């Protein structure tokens, strides 16, 4: 699946927020981010650029993506949250809010 530059920026920002929300960056999260860099074809420069866009800009871009890309985003966010073996409350809330704002149907039950 090919994402345009704006979509990559928004996806990378969302993923970066999931990595940072618990205040710890684990090796397993960096490993998964490296895999995503290869799959989505982006580099560390794009990560820095993504950190410079606002949450509002990010959500506007994510909301405008087609359903198949939104689904892929949901999968990537959940995989990142589980990368360290701990899907904590802060990660759950953040992902839930991102998906809700982007118009992605979510299961309200974290179990």
Biopython code that builds the backbone (N, CA, C, O; Angstrom):
import numpy as np
from Bio.PDB.StructureBuilder import StructureBuilder

atoms = [
    (1, "UNK", "N", (0.842, -1.174, 0.000)),
    (1, "UNK", "CA", (0.000, 0.000, 0.000)),
    (1, "UNK", "C", (0.888, 1.238, 0.000)),
    (1, "UNK", "O", (1.797, 1.365, 0.820)),
    (2, "UNK", "N", (0.617, 2.134, -0.913)),
    (2, "UNK", "CA", (1.413, 3.357, -1.013)),
    (2, "UNK", "C", (0.709, 4.505, -0.305)),
    (2, "UNK", "O", (-0.473, 4.765, -0.530)),
    (3, "UNK", "N", (1.451, 5.177, 0.546)),
    (3, "UNK", "CA", (0.958, 6.356, 1.239)),
    (3, "UNK", "C", (1.667, 7.569, 0.662)),
    (3, "UNK", "O", (2.862, 7.513, 0.370)),
    (4, "UNK", "N", (0.927, 8.680, 0.492)),
    (4, "UNK", "CA", (1.585, 9.898, 0.013)),
    (4, "UNK", "C", (2.351, 10.540, 1.173)),
    (4, "UNK", "O", (2.261, 10.082, 2.312)),
    (5, "UNK", "N", (3.095, 11.588, 0.879)),
    (5, "UNK", "CA", (3.951, 12.209, 1.892)),
    (5, "UNK", "C", (3.155, 12.722, 3.091)),
    (5, "UNK", "O", (3.563, 12.521, 4.235)),
    (6, "UNK", "N", (2.030, 13.377, 2.841)),
    (6, "UNK", "CA", (1.211, 13.901, 3.936)),
    (6, "UNK", "C", (0.714, 12.760, 4.819)),
    (6, "UNK", "O", (0.745, 12.861, 6.045)),
    (7, "UNK", "N", (0.256, 11.675, 4.197)),
    (7, "UNK", "CA", (-0.218, 10.519, 4.966)),
    (7, "UNK", "C", (0.906, 9.918, 5.793)),
    (7, "UNK", "O", (0.707, 9.562, 6.954)),
    (8, "UNK", "N", (2.092, 9.804, 5.194)),
    (8, "UNK", "CA", (3.237, 9.271, 5.947)),
    (8, "UNK", "C", (3.554, 10.148, 7.146)),
    (8, "UNK", "O", (3.812, 9.645, 8.239)),
    (9, "UNK", "N", (3.536, 11.475, 6.941)),
    (9, "UNK", "CA", (3.809, 12.392, 8.050)),
    (9, "UNK", "C", (2.813, 12.175, 9.190)),
    (9, "UNK", "O", (3.205, 12.085, 10.353)),
    (10, "UNK", "N", (1.541, 12.092, 8.856)),
    (10, "UNK", "CA", (0.504, 11.927, 9.878)),
    (10, "UNK", "C", (0.608, 10.568, 10.567)),
    (10, "UNK", "O", (0.465, 10.477, 11.787)),
    (11, "UNK", "N", (0.856, 9.520, 9.795)),
    (11, "UNK", "CA", (0.995, 8.177, 10.370)),
    (11, "UNK", "C", (2.201, 8.114, 11.289)),
    (11, "UNK", "O", (2.119, 7.579, 12.395)),
    (12, "UNK", "N", (3.314, 8.656, 10.835)),
    (12, "UNK", "CA", (4.530, 8.645, 11.645)),
    (12, "UNK", "C", (4.328, 9.449, 12.923)),
    (12, "UNK", "O", (4.798, 9.045, 13.987)),
    (13, "UNK", "N", (3.632, 10.589, 12.832)),
    (13, "UNK", "CA", (3.353, 11.376, 14.038)),
    (13, "UNK", "C", (2.519, 10.557, 15.019)),
    (13, "UNK", "O", (2.820, 10.526, 16.212)),
    (14, "UNK", "N", (1.482, 9.898, 14.530)),
    (14, "UNK", "CA", (0.615, 9.094, 15.401)),
    (14, "UNK", "C", (1.404, 7.955, 16.053)),
    (14, "UNK", "O", (1.272, 7.707, 17.252)),
    (15, "UNK", "N", (2.216, 7.272, 15.265)),
    (15, "UNK", "CA", (3.026, 6.172, 15.791)),
    (15, "UNK", "C", (4.030, 6.692, 16.818)),
    (15, "UNK", "O", (4.227, 6.074, 17.864)),
    (16, "UNK", "N", (4.656, 7.816, 16.524)),
    (16, "UNK", "CA", (5.621, 8.426, 17.445)),
    (16, "UNK", "C", (4.940, 8.770, 18.773)),
    (16, "UNK", "O", (5.519, 8.562, 19.839)),
    (17, "UNK", "N", (3.727, 9.290, 18.711)),
    (17, "UNK", "CA", (2.988, 9.619, 19.936)),
    (17, "UNK", "C", (2.721, 8.366, 20.769)),
    (17, "UNK", "O", (2.809, 8.402, 21.997)),
    (18, "UNK", "N", (2.396, 7.258, 20.100)),
    (18, "UNK", "CA", (2.155, 6.000, 20.819)),
    (18, "UNK", "C", (3.446, 5.534, 21.500)),
    (18, "UNK", "O", (3.418, 5.062, 22.637)),
    (19, "UNK", "N", (4.559, 5.668, 20.808)),
    (19, "UNK", "CA", (5.846, 5.272, 21.394)),
    (19, "UNK", "C", (6.145, 6.101, 22.639)),
    (19, "UNK", "O", (6.630, 5.574, 23.640)),
    (20, "UNK", "N", (5.855, 7.391, 22.575)),
    (20, "UNK", "CA", (6.252, 8.306, 23.644)),
    (20, "UNK", "C", (5.254, 8.436, 24.798)),
    (20, "UNK", "O", (5.613, 8.936, 25.865)),
    (21, "UNK", "N", (4.011, 7.995, 24.602)),
    (21, "UNK", "CA", (2.959, 8.274, 25.579)),
    (21, "UNK", "C", (3.215, 7.683, 26.965)),
    (21, "UNK", "O", (2.785, 8.256, 27.966)),
    (22, "UNK", "N", (3.906, 6.552, 27.036)),
    (22, "UNK", "CA", (4.140, 5.945, 28.354)),
    (22, "UNK", "C", (5.435, 6.440, 29.008)),
    (22, "UNK", "O", (5.791, 6.000, 30.102)),
    (23, "UNK", "N", (6.135, 7.355, 28.331)),
    (23, "UNK", "CA", (7.341, 7.930, 28.910)),
    (23, "UNK", "C", (8.579, 7.055, 28.802)),
    (23, "UNK", "O", (9.640, 7.404, 29.319)),
    (24, "UNK", "N", (8.443, 5.916, 28.129)),
    (24, "UNK", "CA", (9.575, 4.996, 27.959)),
    (24, "UNK", "C", (9.662, 4.588, 26.493)),
    (24, "UNK", "O", (8.654, 4.268, 25.863)),
    (25, "UNK", "N", (10.862, 4.603, 25.968)),
    (25, "UNK", "CA", (11.084, 4.113, 24.606)),
    (25, "UNK", "C", (11.879, 2.817, 24.732)),
    (25, "UNK", "O", (13.032, 2.821, 25.162)),
    (26, "UNK", "N", (11.250, 1.718, 24.353)),
    (26, "UNK", "CA", (11.877, 0.404, 24.483)),
    (26, "UNK", "C", (12.508, -0.019, 23.155)),
    (26, "UNK", "O", (12.101, 0.438, 22.087)),
    (27, "UNK", "N", (13.498, -0.887, 23.241)),
    (27, "UNK", "CA", (14.186, -1.383, 22.042)),
    (27, "UNK", "C", (13.199, -2.037, 21.074)),
    (27, "UNK", "O", (13.310, -1.862, 19.860)),
    (28, "UNK", "N", (12.249, -2.777, 21.599)),
    (28, "UNK", "CA", (11.266, -3.456, 20.744)),
    (28, "UNK", "C", (10.438, -2.441, 19.947)),
    (28, "UNK", "O", (10.042, -2.720, 18.815)),
    (29, "UNK", "N", (10.177, -1.276, 20.528)),
    (29, "UNK", "CA", (9.438, -0.233, 19.806)),
    (29, "UNK", "C", (10.301, 0.360, 18.701)),
    (29, "UNK", "O", (9.813, 0.621, 17.602)),
    (30, "UNK", "N", (11.574, 0.572, 18.985)),
    (30, "UNK", "CA", (12.501, 1.083, 17.971)),
    (30, "UNK", "C", (12.668, 0.059, 16.848)),
    (30, "UNK", "O", (12.731, 0.427, 15.676)),
    (31, "UNK", "N", (12.738, -1.216, 17.202)),
    (31, "UNK", "CA", (12.851, -2.268, 16.186)),
    (31, "UNK", "C", (11.639, -2.259, 15.251)),
    (31, "UNK", "O", (11.786, -2.358, 14.033)),
    (32, "UNK", "N", (10.435, -2.140, 15.836)),
    (32, "UNK", "CA", (9.229, -2.100, 15.005)),
    (32, "UNK", "C", (9.195, -0.830, 14.162)),
    (32, "UNK", "O", (8.796, -0.868, 12.999)),
    (33, "UNK", "N", (9.609, 0.288, 14.738)),
    (33, "UNK", "CA", (9.660, 1.537, 13.973)),
    (33, "UNK", "C", (10.609, 1.395, 12.784)),
    (33, "UNK", "O", (10.317, 1.881, 11.691)),
    (34, "UNK", "N", (11.730, 0.738, 12.995)),
    (34, "UNK", "CA", (12.683, 0.501, 11.905)),
    (34, "UNK", "C", (12.045, -0.347, 10.808)),
    (34, "UNK", "O", (12.244, -0.082, 9.623)),
    (35, "UNK", "N", (11.280, -1.364, 11.197)),
    (35, "UNK", "CA", (10.572, -2.193, 10.203)),
    (35, "UNK", "C", (9.569, -1.342, 9.427)),
    (35, "UNK", "O", (9.462, -1.456, 8.206)),
    (36, "UNK", "N", (8.836, -0.490, 10.144)),
    (36, "UNK", "CA", (7.859, 0.374, 9.473)),
    (36, "UNK", "C", (8.537, 1.364, 8.536)),
    (36, "UNK", "O", (7.994, 1.701, 7.484)),
    (37, "UNK", "N", (9.724, 1.830, 8.917)),
    (37, "UNK", "CA", (10.481, 2.732, 8.043)),
    (37, "UNK", "C", (10.771, 2.047, 6.707)),
    (37, "UNK", "O", (10.687, 2.675, 5.651)),
    (38, "UNK", "N", (11.111, 0.767, 6.756)),
    (38, "UNK", "CA", (11.390, 0.020, 5.528)),
    (38, "UNK", "C", (10.117, -0.238, 4.731)),
    (38, "UNK", "O", (10.110, -0.099, 3.508)),
    (39, "UNK", "N", (9.048, -0.609, 5.413)),
    (39, "UNK", "CA", (7.786, -0.929, 4.734)),
    (39, "UNK", "C", (7.169, 0.315, 4.102)),
    (39, "UNK", "O", (6.743, 0.285, 2.947)),
    (40, "UNK", "N", (7.123, 1.404, 4.859)),
    (40, "UNK", "CA", (6.483, 2.632, 4.376)),
    (40, "UNK", "C", (7.437, 3.545, 3.606)),
    (40, "UNK", "O", (7.029, 4.564, 3.050)),
    (41, "UNK", "N", (8.704, 3.163, 3.585)),
    (41, "UNK", "CA", (9.730, 3.916, 2.857)),
    (41, "UNK", "C", (9.846, 5.359, 3.365)),
    (41, "UNK", "O", (9.589, 6.315, 2.633)),
    (42, "UNK", "N", (10.243, 5.491, 4.645)),
    (42, "UNK", "CA", (10.553, 6.803, 5.187)),
    (42, "UNK", "C", (11.810, 6.708, 6.031)),
    (42, "UNK", "O", (12.241, 5.617, 6.404)),
    (43, "UNK", "N", (12.398, 7.871, 6.330)),
    (43, "UNK", "CA", (13.649, 7.889, 7.091)),
    (43, "UNK", "C", (13.507, 8.754, 8.341)),
    (43, "UNK", "O", (12.432, 9.276, 8.634)),
    (44, "UNK", "N", (14.604, 8.892, 9.064)),
    (44, "UNK", "CA", (14.583, 9.651, 10.324)),
    (44, "UNK", "C", (14.232, 11.127, 10.108)),
    (44, "UNK", "O", (13.675, 11.771, 10.996)),
    (45, "UNK", "N", (14.556, 11.652, 8.938)),
    (45, "UNK", "CA", (14.217, 13.042, 8.627)),
    (45, "UNK", "C", (12.695, 13.219, 8.669)),
    (45, "UNK", "O", (12.194, 14.223, 9.174)),
    (46, "UNK", "N", (11.969, 12.234, 8.135)),
    (46, "UNK", "CA", (10.512, 12.314, 8.133)),
    (46, "UNK", "C", (9.973, 12.259, 9.565)),
    (46, "UNK", "O", (8.967, 12.902, 9.865)),
    (47, "UNK", "N", (10.619, 11.510, 10.444)),
    (47, "UNK", "CA", (10.195, 11.462, 11.847)),
    (47, "UNK", "C", (10.298, 12.854, 12.459)),
    (47, "UNK", "O", (9.386, 13.302, 13.154)),
    (48, "UNK", "N", (11.411, 13.535, 12.200)),
    (48, "UNK", "CA", (11.583, 14.899, 12.724)),
    (48, "UNK", "C", (10.536, 15.848, 12.133)),
    (48, "UNK", "O", (9.980, 16.689, 12.840)),
    (49, "UNK", "N", (10.274, 15.704, 10.832)),
    (49, "UNK", "CA", (9.265, 16.545, 10.190)),
    (49, "UNK", "C", (7.883, 16.265, 10.784)),
    (49, "UNK", "O", (7.096, 17.187, 10.998)),
    (50, "UNK", "N", (7.593, 14.990, 11.049)),
    (50, "UNK", "CA", (6.298, 14.609, 11.610)),
    (50, "UNK", "C", (6.104, 15.213, 12.998)),
    (50, "UNK", "O", (4.991, 15.587, 13.368)),
    (51, "UNK", "N", (7.171, 15.306, 13.751)),
    (51, "UNK", "CA", (7.078, 15.891, 15.096)),
    (51, "UNK", "C", (6.755, 17.380, 15.040)),
    (51, "UNK", "O", (6.329, 17.960, 16.039)),
    (52, "UNK", "N", (6.954, 18.002, 13.881)),
    (52, "UNK", "CA", (6.707, 19.431, 13.733)),
    (52, "UNK", "C", (5.299, 19.764, 13.245)),
    (52, "UNK", "O", (4.922, 20.936, 13.234)),
    (53, "UNK", "N", (4.515, 18.768, 12.842)),
    (53, "UNK", "CA", (3.142, 19.082, 12.451)),
    (53, "UNK", "C", (2.257, 19.031, 13.695)),
    (53, "UNK", "O", (2.542, 18.302, 14.645)),
    (54, "UNK", "N", (1.201, 19.800, 13.675)),
    (54, "UNK", "CA", (0.318, 19.853, 14.839)),
    (54, "UNK", "C", (-0.600, 18.627, 14.870)),
    (54, "UNK", "O", (-0.803, 17.952, 13.861)),
    (55, "UNK", "N", (-1.138, 18.369, 16.044)),
    (55, "UNK", "CA", (-2.089, 17.259, 16.188)),
    (55, "UNK", "C", (-3.305, 17.499, 15.293)),
    (55, "UNK", "O", (-3.855, 16.560, 14.718)),
    (56, "UNK", "N", (-3.716, 18.757, 15.183)),
    (56, "UNK", "CA", (-4.869, 19.089, 14.339)),
    (56, "UNK", "C", (-4.579, 18.769, 12.871)),
    (56, "UNK", "O", (-5.419, 18.191, 12.182)),
    (57, "UNK", "N", (-3.385, 19.149, 12.394)),
    (57, "UNK", "CA", (-2.994, 18.832, 11.010)),
    (57, "UNK", "C", (-2.951, 17.321, 10.809)),
    (57, "UNK", "O", (-3.420, 16.804, 9.795)),
    (58, "UNK", "N", (-2.390, 16.630, 11.777)),
    (58, "UNK", "CA", (-2.278, 15.171, 11.713)),
    (58, "UNK", "C", (-3.661, 14.539, 11.575)),
    (58, "UNK", "O", (-3.884, 13.698, 10.705)),
    (59, "UNK", "N", (-4.586, 14.951, 12.438)),
    (59, "UNK", "CA", (-5.914, 14.353, 12.417)),
    (59, "UNK", "C", (-6.661, 14.690, 11.130)),
    (59, "UNK", "O", (-7.411, 13.860, 10.616)),
    (60, "UNK", "N", (-6.465, 15.886, 10.609)),
    (60, "UNK", "CA", (-7.109, 16.271, 9.346)),
    (60, "UNK", "C", (-6.661, 15.331, 8.219)),
    (60, "UNK", "O", (-7.477, 14.883, 7.414)),
    (61, "UNK", "N", (-5.376, 15.045, 8.173)),
    (61, "UNK", "CA", (-4.828, 14.153, 7.141)),
    (61, "UNK", "C", (-5.360, 12.738, 7.341)),
    (61, "UNK", "O", (-5.823, 12.111, 6.388)),
    (62, "UNK", "N", (-5.298, 12.230, 8.566)),
    (62, "UNK", "CA", (-5.756, 10.863, 8.834)),
    (62, "UNK", "C", (-7.241, 10.702, 8.515)),
    (62, "UNK", "O", (-7.658, 9.680, 7.970)),
    (63, "UNK", "N", (-8.021, 11.696, 8.852)),
    (63, "UNK", "CA", (-9.470, 11.655, 8.602)),
    (63, "UNK", "C", (-9.761, 11.566, 7.110)),
    (63, "UNK", "O", (-10.748, 10.951, 6.706)),
    (64, "UNK", "N", (-8.911, 12.175, 6.290)),
    (64, "UNK", "CA", (-9.123, 12.194, 4.848)),
    (64, "UNK", "C", (-8.649, 10.951, 4.106)),
    (64, "UNK", "O", (-8.867, 10.828, 2.901)),
    (65, "UNK", "N", (-8.004, 10.033, 4.814)),
    (65, "UNK", "CA", (-7.504, 8.822, 4.150)),
    (65, "UNK", "C", (-8.658, 7.872, 3.833)),
    (65, "UNK", "O", (-9.665, 7.864, 4.542)),
    (66, "UNK", "N", (-8.519, 7.067, 2.768)),
    (66, "UNK", "CA", (-9.537, 6.060, 2.475)),
    (66, "UNK", "C", (-9.550, 4.966, 3.558)),
    (66, "UNK", "O", (-8.594, 4.816, 4.320)),
    (67, "UNK", "N", (-10.637, 4.222, 3.604)),
    (67, "UNK", "CA", (-10.847, 3.222, 4.657)),
    (67, "UNK", "C", (-9.725, 2.186, 4.747)),
    (67, "UNK", "O", (-9.333, 1.799, 5.848)),
    (68, "UNK", "N", (-9.206, 1.735, 3.607)),
    (68, "UNK", "CA", (-8.152, 0.708, 3.667)),
    (68, "UNK", "C", (-6.881, 1.249, 4.331)),
    (68, "UNK", "O", (-6.181, 0.509, 5.023)),
    (69, "UNK", "N", (-6.588, 2.518, 4.126)),
    (69, "UNK", "CA", (-5.412, 3.119, 4.771)),
    (69, "UNK", "C", (-5.681, 3.365, 6.252)),
    (69, "UNK", "O", (-4.783, 3.221, 7.081)),
    (70, "UNK", "N", (-6.920, 3.735, 6.584)),
    (70, "UNK", "CA", (-7.277, 3.902, 7.995)),
    (70, "UNK", "C", (-7.155, 2.566, 8.732)),
    (70, "UNK", "O", (-6.677, 2.515, 9.865)),
    (71, "UNK", "N", (-7.588, 1.504, 8.085)),
    (71, "UNK", "CA", (-7.464, 0.176, 8.692)),
    (71, "UNK", "C", (-5.987, -0.159, 8.931)),
    (71, "UNK", "O", (-5.623, -0.651, 9.999)),
    (72, "UNK", "N", (-5.146, 0.109, 7.935)),
    (72, "UNK", "CA", (-3.706, -0.150, 8.078)),
    (72, "UNK", "C", (-3.132, 0.676, 9.228)),
    (72, "UNK", "O", (-2.296, 0.180, 9.984)),
    (73, "UNK", "N", (-3.570, 1.924, 9.370)),
    (73, "UNK", "CA", (-3.127, 2.770, 10.478)),
    (73, "UNK", "C", (-3.500, 2.123, 11.812)),
    (73, "UNK", "O", (-2.669, 2.049, 12.718)),
    (74, "UNK", "N", (-4.734, 1.657, 11.936)),
    (74, "UNK", "CA", (-5.175, 1.011, 13.170)),
    (74, "UNK", "C", (-4.315, -0.187, 13.525)),
    (74, "UNK", "O", (-3.956, -0.383, 14.686)),
    (75, "UNK", "N", (-3.989, -0.982, 12.527)),
    (75, "UNK", "CA", (-3.125, -2.146, 12.747)),
    (75, "UNK", "C", (-1.743, -1.702, 13.227)),
    (75, "UNK", "O", (-1.206, -2.255, 14.186)),
    (76, "UNK", "N", (-1.169, -0.695, 12.552)),
    (76, "UNK", "CA", (0.170, -0.221, 12.924)),
    (76, "UNK", "C", (0.191, 0.339, 14.350)),
    (76, "UNK", "O", (1.123, 0.070, 15.108)),
    (77, "UNK", "N", (-0.825, 1.110, 14.713)),
    (77, "UNK", "CA", (-0.883, 1.683, 16.059)),
    (77, "UNK", "C", (-0.967, 0.591, 17.118)),
    (77, "UNK", "O", (-0.282, 0.649, 18.139)),
    (78, "UNK", "N", (-1.813, -0.403, 16.866)),
    (78, "UNK", "CA", (-1.956, -1.501, 17.829)),
    (78, "UNK", "C", (-0.690, -2.335, 17.928)),
    (78, "UNK", "O", (-0.303, -2.752, 19.020)),
    (79, "UNK", "N", (-0.048, -2.577, 16.806)),
    (79, "UNK", "CA", (1.209, -3.330, 16.828)),
    (79, "UNK", "C", (2.270, -2.574, 17.617)),
    (79, "UNK", "O", (3.034, -3.175, 18.372)),
    (80, "UNK", "N", (2.318, -1.248, 17.442)),
    (80, "UNK", "CA", (3.303, -0.460, 18.174)),
    (80, "UNK", "C", (3.002, -0.487, 19.668)),
    (80, "UNK", "O", (3.918, -0.608, 20.481)),
    (81, "UNK", "N", (1.746, -0.376, 20.033)),
    (81, "UNK", "CA", (1.382, -0.403, 21.448)),
    (81, "UNK", "C", (1.749, -1.738, 22.088)),
    (81, "UNK", "O", (2.089, -1.794, 23.270)),
    (82, "UNK", "N", (1.678, -2.805, 21.309)),
    (82, "UNK", "CA", (1.998, -4.141, 21.827)),
    (82, "UNK", "C", (3.461, -4.526, 21.662)),
    (82, "UNK", "O", (3.877, -5.579, 22.144)),
    (83, "UNK", "N", (4.244, -3.698, 20.993)),
    (83, "UNK", "CA", (5.645, -4.033, 20.681)),
    (83, "UNK", "C", (6.466, -4.342, 21.921)),
    (83, "UNK", "O", (7.338, -5.210, 21.893)),
    (84, "UNK", "N", (6.190, -3.635, 23.009)),
    (84, "UNK", "CA", (6.966, -3.854, 24.233)),
    (84, "UNK", "C", (6.313, -4.880, 25.161)),
    (84, "UNK", "O", (6.766, -5.081, 26.287)),
    (85, "UNK", "N", (5.252, -5.523, 24.684)),
    (85, "UNK", "CA", (4.587, -6.547, 25.483)),
    (85, "UNK", "C", (3.623, -5.979, 26.511)),
    (85, "UNK", "O", (3.023, -6.732, 27.277)),
    (86, "UNK", "N", (3.468, -4.664, 26.539)),
    (86, "UNK", "CA", (2.592, -4.010, 27.512)),
    (86, "UNK", "C", (1.707, -3.000, 26.797)),
    (86, "UNK", "O", (2.188, -1.979, 26.307)),
    (87, "UNK", "N", (0.413, -3.291, 26.741)),
    (87, "UNK", "CA", (-0.555, -2.360, 26.147)),
    (87, "UNK", "C", (-1.195, -1.640, 27.332)),
    (87, "UNK", "O", (-2.201, -2.096, 27.874)),
    (88, "UNK", "N", (-0.600, -0.501, 27.732)),
    (88, "UNK", "CA", (-1.072, 0.168, 28.943)),
    (88, "UNK", "C", (-2.228, 1.125, 28.670)),
    (88, "UNK", "O", (-2.581, 1.387, 27.520)),
    (89, "UNK", "N", (-2.801, 1.633, 29.737)),
    (89, "UNK", "CA", (-3.977, 2.501, 29.665)),
    (89, "UNK", "C", (-3.728, 3.762, 28.841)),
    (89, "UNK", "O", (-4.594, 4.171, 28.068)),
    (90, "UNK", "N", (-2.560, 4.383, 28.993)),
    (90, "UNK", "CA", (-2.249, 5.608, 28.241)),
    (90, "UNK", "C", (-2.201, 5.322, 26.740)),
    (90, "UNK", "O", (-2.698, 6.110, 25.935)),
    (91, "UNK", "N", (-1.601, 4.192, 26.372)),
    (91, "UNK", "CA", (-1.542, 3.811, 24.955)),
    (91, "UNK", "C", (-2.946, 3.537, 24.423)),
    (91, "UNK", "O", (-3.301, 3.970, 23.326)),
    (92, "UNK", "N", (-3.741, 2.811, 25.214)),
    (92, "UNK", "CA", (-5.108, 2.489, 24.796)),
    (92, "UNK", "C", (-5.905, 3.769, 24.552)),
    (92, "UNK", "O", (-6.553, 3.910, 23.515)),
    (93, "UNK", "N", (-5.857, 4.705, 25.511)),
    (93, "UNK", "CA", (-6.614, 5.953, 25.380)),
    (93, "UNK", "C", (-6.164, 6.752, 24.162)),
    (93, "UNK", "O", (-6.990, 7.277, 23.415)),
    (94, "UNK", "N", (-4.849, 6.842, 23.966)),
    (94, "UNK", "CA", (-4.324, 7.597, 22.831)),
    (94, "UNK", "C", (-4.776, 6.977, 21.508)),
    (94, "UNK", "O", (-5.263, 7.683, 20.625)),
    (95, "UNK", "N", (-4.618, 5.669, 21.373)),
    (95, "UNK", "CA", (-5.016, 4.999, 20.132)),
    (95, "UNK", "C", (-6.517, 5.127, 19.908)),
    (95, "UNK", "O", (-6.960, 5.390, 18.790)),
    (96, "UNK", "N", (-7.300, 4.944, 20.969)),
    (96, "UNK", "CA", (-8.750, 5.087, 20.868)),
    (96, "UNK", "C", (-9.106, 6.476, 20.344)),
    (96, "UNK", "O", (-9.933, 6.610, 19.442)),
    (97, "UNK", "N", (-8.482, 7.508, 20.909)),
    (97, "UNK", "CA", (-8.772, 8.883, 20.490)),
    (97, "UNK", "C", (-8.327, 9.157, 19.056)),
    (97, "UNK", "O", (-9.040, 9.821, 18.304)),
    (98, "UNK", "N", (-7.158, 8.654, 18.673)),
    (98, "UNK", "CA", (-6.686, 8.841, 17.294)),
    (98, "UNK", "C", (-7.660, 8.184, 16.326)),
    (98, "UNK", "O", (-8.067, 8.786, 15.332)),
    (99, "UNK", "N", (-8.023, 6.954, 16.624)),
    (99, "UNK", "CA", (-8.913, 6.225, 15.718)),
    (99, "UNK", "C", (-10.302, 6.872, 15.658)),
    (99, "UNK", "O", (-10.898, 6.964, 14.585)),
    (100, "UNK", "N", (-10.809, 7.314, 16.795)),
    (100, "UNK", "CA", (-12.105, 7.974, 16.838)),
    (100, "UNK", "C", (-12.075, 9.256, 16.014)),
    (100, "UNK", "O", (-12.965, 9.493, 15.197)),
    (101, "UNK", "N", (-11.049, 10.085, 16.227)),
    (101, "UNK", "CA", (-10.910, 11.350, 15.495)),
    (101, "UNK", "C", (-10.730, 11.124, 13.997)),
    (101, "UNK", "O", (-11.210, 11.914, 13.184)),
    (102, "UNK", "N", (-10.047, 10.059, 13.639)),
    (102, "UNK", "CA", (-9.789, 9.771, 12.217)),
    (102, "UNK", "C", (-10.985, 9.116, 11.535)),
    (102, "UNK", "O", (-10.985, 8.922, 10.319)),
    (103, "UNK", "N", (-11.996, 8.778, 12.317)),
    (103, "UNK", "CA", (-13.185, 8.150, 11.741)),
    (103, "UNK", "C", (-13.020, 6.656, 11.526)),
    (103, "UNK", "O", (-13.628, 6.077, 10.626)),
    (104, "UNK", "N", (-12.195, 6.035, 12.358)),
    (104, "UNK", "CA", (-11.982, 4.587, 12.260)),
    (104, "UNK", "C", (-12.854, 3.921, 13.307)),
    (104, "UNK", "O", (-12.807, 4.285, 14.482)),
    (105, "UNK", "N", (-13.651, 2.947, 12.887)),
    (105, "UNK", "CA", (-14.515, 2.248, 13.828)),
    (105, "UNK", "C", (-13.661, 1.525, 14.856)),
    (105, "UNK", "O", (-12.716, 0.820, 14.503)),
    (106, "UNK", "N", (-13.995, 1.702, 16.125)),
    (106, "UNK", "CA", (-13.210, 1.100, 17.195)),
    (106, "UNK", "C", (-14.092, 0.241, 18.088)),
    (106, "UNK", "O", (-15.285, 0.490, 18.255)),
    (107, "UNK", "N", (-13.464, -0.772, 18.651)),
    (107, "UNK", "CA", (-14.103, -1.619, 19.651)),
    (107, "UNK", "C", (-13.886, -0.923, 20.983)),
    (107, "UNK", "O", (-12.743, -0.730, 21.399)),
    (108, "UNK", "N", (-14.952, -0.547, 21.650)),
    (108, "UNK", "CA", (-14.839, 0.207, 22.903)),
    (108, "UNK", "C", (-14.346, -0.623, 24.075)),
    (108, "UNK", "O", (-14.065, -0.073, 25.140)),
    (109, "UNK", "N", (-14.237, -1.915, 23.906)),
    (109, "UNK", "CA", (-13.814, -2.797, 24.991)),
    (109, "UNK", "C", (-12.358, -3.183, 24.794)),
    (109, "UNK", "O", (-12.033, -3.850, 23.811)),
    (110, "UNK", "N", (-11.461, -2.779, 25.710)),
    (110, "UNK", "CA", (-10.035, -3.069, 25.533)),
    (110, "UNK", "C", (-9.683, -4.550, 25.730)),
    (110, "UNK", "O", (-8.538, -4.936, 25.493)),
    (111, "UNK", "N", (-10.630, -5.381, 26.154)),
    (111, "UNK", "CA", (-10.322, -6.810, 26.391)),
    (111, "UNK", "C", (-10.246, -7.563, 25.119)),
    (111, "UNK", "O", (-9.997, -8.768, 25.129)),
]
sb = StructureBuilder()
sb.init_structure("model")
sb.init_model(0)
sb.init_chain("A")
sb.init_seg("    ")
for serial, (resi, resn, name, xyz) in enumerate(atoms, 1):
    if name == "N":
        sb.init_residue(resn, " ", resi, " ")
    sb.init_atom(name, np.array(xyz, "f"), 0.0, 1.0, " ", f" {name:<3s}", serial, name[0])
structure = sb.get_structure()
